[in-house]
Amino acid sequence: MAIGCFLNVQIAVASDESSDQRPAPSLIILTPKDRENEKFFESKVRPLLVARCAKCHNEKVHKGNLRLDSREHMLIGGDSGPAIFPGKPDESLLIEVIRHESLEMPPDGKLADSEIDAIVEWIAEGATWTALPSLAGDAHISKRGKITAEDRAYWAFQKVTRPVPPDVPHTKEHRVHNPIDQFIGSLLAKEGLCASPEASPATLIRRAYFDLLGVPPTSLEMASAEATFLEDSNTNAFSQLVEQLLTDKRYGERWARFWLDLSRFAESDGFRQDAFRPSAWRYRDYVIDSFNNDKPYDLFILEQLAGDEINPESSESIIATGFLRQGPYEYNQIDVPSQLANILNEVTDVTADVFLGMGMSCSRCHDHKFDPLLQRDYFRLQAFFAPMIWVDDTPVCSVAEKNAHRDSMAAWQAKASGILNKIALLEDPLRHVTVGQGIARFPADIQSLIRKSASERTPLEEQLVGIAVRQILFKPEQLDKETRTQYDALHKELASIDGSRPVPLSTALTVRDVGPVSPATTIPGNRSQELLSPGFPEVLVPESTHSTFISDAQTSSTTTGRRTALARWIASAENPLTARVMVNRLWQCHFGRGLVASSSDFGRLGDRPSHPELLDWLASELVDSGWSLKHINRLIVTSATYRQLSIGTATIASLEKD
């Protein structure tokens, strides 16, 4: 298909009048890898340097004559030489000392393995530092603290409108099947370009199969589809094929893969142990079914962020909250407060990235240098998730099934009570030792929280204990030989009546709130320790209108309702980002590049839309169709724009023009 349809034509013209004034600044073009490195630095490395290194190695205090507050100073180094060699982590002194291979830094305790790995990766990729003045382009560093009218005027923050498709007559050069072709054709004509010819039936069939189902057609499917195309009387053969593929169960599997990549789906915990997550597949299947059933995208958002609050009796809605459980988990992290902070940071970052196309992670440590995102914006957004805790054994079945299982289990336990009591007597001494050993791994303050009565714990303390006790496991293999013999014999006896034991209920990885009261949210390191209430980015929702959305947070006896308020705001037709971001992602999946090329960054460091009116038209069409993703996919795939040849003389001409 003609590249001219999809790429912005950017032409820089030097003015003769200014040629003797000053040299034009060099144009810095940031590649996707550059942006990825910047994001990694801001989210993974800068917070570490600020929290663990800046105290002793800053502008005013630089022990060993070493400063770690800029890339230049790290390259210069201190008394022992340069701190880093970009691209060579194993030769960098910084890596040597944080690994405790010579000096042991930081002096207050070694970094976690995951933190060391992050710094190693940062140096290996060239030690990107986003404060360098080379981050030019049209991005500008602003002194933040407040949001200006100029900030609010940025294109991505404007309300979505429904442009009228331009009048483009259907001709041989500009075929028009739906409004998409009118927007594309209008810009092509303006640039003196024309569309490529339509692809052959065989090419279109294979293209549709790959894009909609993720697999090529079988020989039989290809023959059947080609036969339909050959019928002179059937001018809608391709549209009929598209409808057939949209109802194929493989459609959900192909598009779930796209979403699961965004939501960082994994069937294991990550890090070095990488423990298996046996019920993670339930979230995967929820996503597949949602795409196959064309679940409205706004409901898809609501269920994933707050399914347990909006519909607590629905297993489907409960399983959907697995979206919030996809992040990595370091099972043996004894720094429990940091583990909780990492969980909340990760879920805040991914929510902003996936649904809003906004990289919020840079705002975690400071007001964003390029986008109008304040540090308080980051933590007010995080406050929606502040009361969240992980649950690994949530039953996913009907209330009737739960009640029936409870009654059956009570009957079985009564029948097996004698054997169960004997097993408990053998287990209790070891369990006491195991628990004691497990508790002893943690710092004194966490030990005291674990031993504290649950009724006396604050919501935050309950969260911390919930993370810690995941590491305290009973291990029967540690029983002494004689006791283990008795233990095994009792279990054999128990197996004789096991036939009446109810099959365990199906469970899923989910979340819930710690209770109706949320732990406090503050900005780490901020001396004022101001308590922050849940809120949205100021540039999108001015402070004066926050209450309109936050009032949706209906507290119950078990939940704060905060995630429901967040989900309703994100899924609102009034949100300027949500629909734009999603239709752009769909376009990217079909054409390889979105109308906004930086599909997860609609900020100033991202790209501008090549066809802003088309982007808004598709976004409004998504909302007006009842948030139907199949409808948008159908429009794209049946457009003349999609049906073009991707090779040929017209394509070459378009490339030359671009």
Secondary structure, 3 states (H helix, E strand, C coil): CCHHHCCCCCCCCCCHHHCCCCCCCCCCCCCHHHHHHHHHHHHHHHHHHHHHHCCCECCCCEHHHCCCCCHHHHHHCECCECCCCCCCHHHCHHHHHHCCCCCCCCCCCCCCHHHHHHHHHHHHCCCCCCCCCCCCCCCCCCCCCCCCHHHHCCHHHCCCCCCCCCCCCCCCCCCCCCHHHHHHHHHHHHCCCCCCCECCHHHHHHHHHHHHHCCCCCHHHHHHHHHHHHCCCCCCHHHHHHHHHHCCHHHHHHHHHHHHHHCCCCCECCCCCCCECCCCHHHHHHHHHHHHCCCCHHHHHHHHHHHHHHCCCCHHHHHHHHHHHCCCCCCCCCCHHHHHHHHHHHHHHHHHHHHHCCCCHHHHCCCCCCCCCCHHHHHHHHCCCCCEEEEEEEECCCHHHHHHHHHHHHHHHHHHHHHHHHHHHHHHHHHHHHHHHHHHCCCHHHHHHHHCCHHHCCHHHHHHHHHHHHHCCCCHHHCCHHHHHHHHHHHHHHHHCHHHCCCCCCEEEEEEECCCCCCCCCCCCCCCCCCCCCCCCCCCCCHHHHHHHHCCCCCCCCCCCHHHHHHHHHCCCCCCCHHHHHHHHHHHHHHCCCCCCCCCCCCCCCCCCCCHHHHHHHHHHHHHCCCCHHHHHHHHHHCCCCCECCCCHHHHHHHHHC
